[in-house]
Amino acid sequence: MASETVRIHPQTHAKLKQLADEVGESMPDVLERAVDAYARRRFLESLNEDFAALRRDPAAWREETAEREAWDVTLRDGLEDDR
């Protein structure tokens, strides 16, 4: 596994070590999972901001909902109801 050096605060290192000890994983693995979780959170926050901006524009929001309605009719297109 290739590695890079990253400077972190001593208190962050202590937290990382504690977490790694608690879950029985290596510090690099815990750090990777933490960064991935943070990236997902940032992605979702950005997506929420984009949708909020879209909703503030009535014309754009009408266009968005109209497109969703158009696609909704395809959800069961050609499928038999098994019930």
ABEGO torsion letter per residue (X at the ends): XBBBBBBBBAAAAAAAAAAAAAAGBBAAAAAAAAAAAAAAAAAAAAAAAAAAAAAABAAAAAAAAAAAAAAAAAAABGBBBAX
